[in-house]
Amino acid sequence: MNLWDLGDRICILGPSNSGKSTLANAIARKRGLEAVHLDQLFHLPDTDWQQRPREEFIALHDAAIACERWVMDGNYSVCMPQRLRRATGLILLDISTPASLLRYFRRTLFETKRHGALVGGRDSVKWDMIHHIAVTTPRNRRKYRAMFEELDLPKLQLCSLPAIKQRFHEWGLTPD
């Protein structure tokens, strides 16, 4: 699949720490699209991942999807239906739970700068996040796979870190 086949409003879904934000930024640079990181809309800046009020998040989300050209990373099922109705393409990153956990620990322990991070926020290892990746994500993965199959959009599923890396190469994307 060609990157341009996905249109001008691309959703990137997948488990935490699968590389959604890095891919979104790379596509945004290549295609001249606005990169929208849902983590940044869902959480308050300058906090340790404190959530915004639900209504405020949905309003920010709906304003972002009203734009004509974007690549948006994140799941947040509370507003996924309207996002997918606006989307022209979908990428599902479907990496394994161990890979997600490894990337989470690497990110929180060793990386000082990352794509999609909160402005003024800080990453640290949190039990809630480990539980989310290890317990919640496998259930969500099944749900996202089923949804992916049902959607009638140009779509691409990448099931491993090497597959994601290969797509970066094929599309001429750079992670930074």
C-alpha positions as MATLAB code, in Angstrom:
seq = 'MNLWDLGDRICILGPSNSGKSTLANAIARKRGLEAVHLDQLFHLPDTDWQQRPREEFIALHDAAIACERWVMDGNYSVCMPQRLRRATGLILLDISTPASLLRYFRRTLFETKRHGALVGGRDSVKWDMIHHIAVTTPRNRRKYRAMFEELDLPKLQLCSLPAIKQRFHEWGLTPD';
ca = [
       0.000    0.000    0.000;
       1.170    3.488   -0.874;
       1.181    6.098    1.919;
      -1.001    8.411   -0.191;
      -3.653    5.671   -0.507;
      -4.570    6.398    3.120;
      -5.836    9.886    2.262;
      -5.499   13.100    4.262;
      -7.081   11.977    7.567;
      -5.214    8.979    8.928;
      -5.912    7.202   12.229;
      -3.175    5.179   13.888;
      -4.387    2.706   16.508;
      -2.522    0.165   18.583;
      -1.286   -0.784   22.015;
       0.533    1.608   24.300;
       4.192    1.985   23.403;
       3.828    0.469   19.934;
       5.231    3.506   18.122;
       1.994    5.262   17.149;
       3.254    8.782   17.901;
       6.590    8.249   16.164;
       4.804    6.962   13.073;
       2.277    9.827   13.179;
       5.042   12.435   13.311;
       6.953   10.775   10.477;
       3.840   10.628    8.267;
       2.948   14.218    9.156;
       6.393   15.429    8.047;
       6.314   13.405    4.825;
       2.742   14.342    3.869;
       2.458   17.843    5.338;
      -0.362   16.758    7.654;
      -1.087   17.960   11.175;
       0.105   15.402   13.762;
      -2.463   15.050   16.544;
      -1.433   13.010   19.588;
      -4.513   12.037   21.573;
      -2.445   11.532   24.738;
      -1.754   15.273   24.649;
      -5.454   16.061   24.320;
      -6.548   13.555   26.982;
      -4.028   14.657   29.620;
      -3.271   18.060   31.080;
       0.117   19.583   30.180;
       2.704   20.100   32.914;
       1.344   17.161   34.931;
       2.271   13.560   35.610;
      -0.381   12.311   33.144;
      -3.383   13.869   34.916;
      -6.550   13.421   32.850;
      -8.577   16.336   31.541;
     -12.295   16.441   32.247;
     -14.031   14.077   29.808;
     -16.122   16.800   28.129;
     -13.033   18.949   27.561;
     -11.167   16.035   25.955;
     -14.077   15.194   23.654;
     -14.372   18.859   22.599;
     -10.632   19.002   21.801;
     -10.860   15.698   19.936;
     -13.886   16.767   17.896;
     -12.245   20.090   16.981;
      -9.147   18.206   15.790;
     -11.076   15.745   13.613;
     -13.061   18.618   12.055;
      -9.855   19.754   10.323;
      -9.310   18.612    6.755;
      -5.789   17.148    7.020;
      -4.396   15.186    9.949;
      -2.727   12.045   11.158;
      -3.977   11.124   14.621;
      -2.485    8.581   16.978;
      -4.184    7.063   19.965;
      -7.108    4.861   20.829;
      -9.522    6.451   23.350;
     -12.628    4.487   22.455;
     -14.958    7.120   23.956;
     -14.605    9.150   20.761;
     -13.405    6.544   18.277;
     -16.683    6.282   16.315;
     -16.677    9.930   15.197;
     -12.932    9.779   14.481;
     -13.307    6.742   12.255;
     -16.258    8.340   10.416;
     -13.947   11.269    9.469;
     -10.902    9.126    8.711;
      -9.794    8.398    5.165;
      -7.308    5.699    6.202;
      -6.331    3.520    9.135;
      -3.092    1.978   10.354;
      -3.271   -0.652   13.095;
      -0.029   -1.351   14.939;
      -0.485   -4.771   16.505;
       2.784   -5.511   18.289;
       3.042   -8.083   21.066;
       2.513   -7.381   24.750;
       6.151   -8.207   25.622;
       7.341   -5.749   22.949;
       5.032   -3.051   24.353;
       6.285   -3.644   27.885;
       9.919   -3.552   26.783;
       9.349   -0.283   24.916;
       7.538    1.154   27.953;
      10.435    0.427   30.291;
      12.973    1.733   27.790;
      10.975    4.912   27.276;
      10.397    5.674   30.925;
      13.833    4.730   32.187;
      16.166    5.884   29.423;
      14.538    8.326   27.000;
      14.351   11.997   27.874;
      12.594   13.102   24.676;
       9.884   11.241   22.815;
       7.165   11.821   20.272;
       3.729   12.522   21.707;
       4.993   13.329   25.197;
       3.113   15.777   27.383;
       4.330   19.345   27.321;
       6.123   19.813   30.626;
       5.180   16.289   31.681;
       7.438   13.520   32.826;
       7.423    9.795   32.277;
       8.014    7.362   35.102;
       7.324    3.690   35.609;
       3.797    3.294   36.931;
       2.081    0.133   38.099;
      -1.207    1.265   36.483;
       0.512    1.496   33.098;
       2.168   -1.911   33.465;
      -1.249   -3.380   34.335;
      -2.832   -1.598   31.373;
      -0.255   -2.987   28.934;
      -0.236   -6.516   30.401;
      -3.955   -6.996   31.151;
      -6.143   -4.437   29.348;
      -4.242   -4.221   26.077;
      -4.656   -7.901   25.091;
      -8.458   -7.527   25.372;
      -8.358   -4.288   23.391;
      -6.142   -5.899   20.760;
      -8.876   -8.415   19.933;
     -11.461   -5.612   19.768;
      -9.280   -3.491   17.460;
      -8.554   -6.438   15.158;
     -12.284   -7.129   14.778;
     -13.016   -3.447   14.163;
     -10.168   -3.278   11.639;
     -11.663   -6.162    9.665;
     -15.101   -4.528    9.547;
     -14.021   -1.055    8.429;
     -14.341   -0.153    4.793;
     -11.370    2.217    4.618;
      -7.946    1.965    3.069;
      -6.121    0.249    5.910;
      -2.868   -1.376    6.879;
      -2.059   -3.715    9.771;
       1.541   -3.969   10.994;
       2.034   -6.891   13.396;
       5.634   -6.540   14.547;
       8.368   -4.009   15.193;
      10.292   -5.243   12.099;
       7.137   -4.765    9.988;
       6.823   -1.181   11.246;
      10.500   -0.536   10.528;
      10.095   -1.981    7.029;
       7.136    0.325    6.335;
       9.211    3.327    7.472;
      11.813    2.271    4.899;
       9.287    1.638    2.090;
       7.586    4.994    2.632;
      10.844    6.906    3.052;
      10.001    7.984    6.605;
      12.419    8.994    9.318;
      11.624    8.598   13.023;
      12.945   12.050   14.001;
];
